Amino acid sequence: ISMNADILAEQVGVSAATVVRLAKLLSPDGFPGVKIQLSAETKVDDSLYTEVDPKDPLDVVKQKMEFRIGHTIEQTNLTLNDDEVCKAAQLIDQADNVYAYGLGASSIVAADLQQKFIRVGKPVVQTMDTHLIATGIAKPESVLVLISNTGETVESQKLADVAHEHQIPVITITHSQKSSLAKKSDIVLVHDDSEENEQLRTAATTSLMAQLYVVDLLYYSYLTMNFDENAAKIKESSRVIRKHFK
């Protein structure tokens, strides 16, 4: 019950993908569903699968978050296509200007993408002003990065339409490959959202962690493309901060 798919796969001598496929045969909810069934038989507290309970002490909340975030990262590793991450990094490398947009909690992810790439000298415009982004992506040699958990955000879809009107590639970070936004994107980076509570969604929790994790992977993929040059830029940015602000 405490194992993730990777550990279980290693123990029995198969791939993690095999474990996940088997779990989907055993339960409509996949690997998390199998764990719930096991917990019912072994009397393990399956309250770890719920997001909020007013009776929970803080140590239980910590256990829940550890479990949920760990599972989200594990599943994102399985759903995220490595080739797509590399292609997205190449598009960003080739672009003169990068525009990032996310609404609500996804705007935090867009801001994180901006602060990471600016440190290595890649200009990124991040704003919730859709009109500003729409006018910006009319320029050639640009790329648009859209972040939307559901992939159904109206504003993001409109920006994707504007981008395609000007032959600007669109990279989307979402949990739904079949979403309206994914269908309008050139590259889709799919993250997991299976642990987000649909009955009482207090805020974006695991979905936010998954999106930030995808941005981290995209950033590291970009760094390794020209590692020495990018490493020098990171060192220089750190030197400037130390000299003038510490």
N, C-alpha and C positions, 0 to 999 in steps of 0.2 A: 504493500500500500504506500510505502514511503519512496518507492523507486520512480524515477522518470523513465521515459522510453529508452533513452540511451543506456542507462545503467542496466535495465532489464534485458535489453538486447545483448549487452556485453556478457551478462551472466549466462544466457542461454545459447550464445554463439550465433546470433542472427543479426541482421541490420535493424536499425531503429525504424526504418520505413516498414519492415515486415511486421514489427510489433504494432505499429499504428494501423496497418491494414487489417491485422487480425482483430484488434480492438474494435474496429468499425463493424466487423462481422458479428462480434459478440454483443455490441451495444450500439444503438442509434446515436448515442452521444460520444462514441469513440473512446479514447483512452480515459478521459475523466469519468465517463459513464461506467467503465469497467471498475475503476477505483471505488466508485460509489457502491457498486454491487458487492465488491470485496469487503468494504467497510461494514456493510449490513450483516455480512456473515461472520466477520471477525470482531464485531462490536467496537470498531474504531469510530470515533466521533466524526460523522460526515458533515457536521456543521461547518467544517473548513471550506465547504463548497458554497456557502452562503456569504453574501457580502456584509450585511449589517444585521446584528441582533442586539437589541437594547440591553440584554443581560451580559454581553461579552465584557470581560475585564480586558485591560490593555494587552496583557500577554497573549490572550487568545486572538485579539485583533492582529497582533504582530505575526502570529503563526499563520493566520489566514492570508495576510498579505504576502508573506514569504512563499507560501504554497502557490498562490494565484499568480504572482509575478514570475516565479520560477517556471511554472507551467506555460505561461504566455510566451516567455523567451524560447522555451523548448519547442513549442509548436510553431513559432515564427521561423525558427531555423529550418523547420521541415517545409513550410509553405513558401518561403522566400526563395526565388530562383537566383542562383549565383550569377548566371550569365546576364540576367536583367540588371543586377546591381552593377556589374562591370560596364555594361552598355550605358547605364545612367551616368556613371562616373566619367565615361568618355565624352558624353554629350556636354556635361558640365565643364570638362577640361577644354573642349573646343569652343565653348560659348564665350563671347566677349562680355555678355551681361546675363546674370541669373536672376529670375524673379520667383519669389516664394510666397505662397498664399495658403492660409488656413483660417477657418472661422471658429470662434470659440476656443476650446482647449487646443485645437489643432494649430491655432496661431502661436502657441507656445513652442510647438515643434518647428514651425516655420522660422521663428526667432532663433531657435537653437541652431538650425541649419545655417542661418545667416552669420551668427557669431563664430561658428566653426570655420566656415570657408573664408570669411574675411581675414582671418588670422594667417591664411596662406596666400593672401593676395588675390583672391577671386571675388570680384565685386558681386554682391548680392543685395537686391532690393527686396525688403520684406515689409509689407504694410497690409492693413485690412481695408485700405482704400482701393476698391476694385476699379474705379475709374483711372486711378494713377497707374495701376498695373496694366490695364487694357491699353493705355496710350504708350506705355513703355515697351510692351512686347510687339509693337508694330515695327520695331527696329530689327534689322537682320542680325544674324549671328547671336541670337538670344535663345534662352531655354526657360521654360516655365515649369516650376515644381509645385504641384498641388497636393495638399494634405487633407484628407477627409476620411474619417473612420468608416462611415456608411457608404461613401462614394455617391451620395445623392444630394449633396449640398448644391443648391441652385446657383449660387454665386460662382462656385468652382466650375460648374458645367458651362456657364456663360463665358468665363475666362478661357476655358479650353476651346470653345467655339471661335473666340477672337484669335487665339494663337494659331489655330489651323487655317483661319482666313489669311494669315500672313506667313504661312508655311513655317511656323515656329514649333519645334518639338515639345511635347508635353510628357512630363514624368509625374506619375501619381503614386502616392503612398496611401493605401487603403486596405481594409480587411476583406473587401468583396471584389473578386475578379470579375463577377458578373454585373457589377453595378453600372449605372448610367455613365458615371465619370470614367470608369475603367475602359468602357467601350470607346470613349473619345480620346484615349491616351495612347501615346506611342510606346511607352514603357510603364508597366504596372508593377510596383513593389508591394507584394501582399504580406501583411502581417496578421497575426492571430488575434481574435477577439472573443474566443469561445468562453472565457471566464467572466465576461462582463455581464452583470446581473440585469436581466431584461425586466424583471418585475419591480425592482427598486434600484434604479440606477442613480445613486446619489451624486455622482460626478464621473468624469472620465478618469479611470484609475488604470487598470491593466492595459486598456487600449492606448492610453497616453504613453505608458512605459514601452509598449511595443513599437509605437511610432518613433519615439526617441531612439530606441535600439536600432531601427532601420536606418535612421539618419547617421548614427554612429558608424554602422557598417558601410554606408555610402561614403562617408568622410574618409574612413580608413582605406577604402578601395581607391579613392582619389589620391590620397597621400602616397600610396605605394607605386602609382603610375610614374611619378617623378620624385622619388623619395628624397634624394639628396637635396634637390632644389627646394622642395617643400619643407624639409627639416630645417634648412637654413632660414627660411622665412619665419618658421615658428620660433626659432631661437632669437631672431631679430625682433619679433613682436614682443617676446618676453623681456628682452633687453630694454626696449623702449618703455614698457610699463614699469620695470624696476627703477629705471633712471628718473622718470618724471612723476611717478605716482606713488612711490614707496619711500 
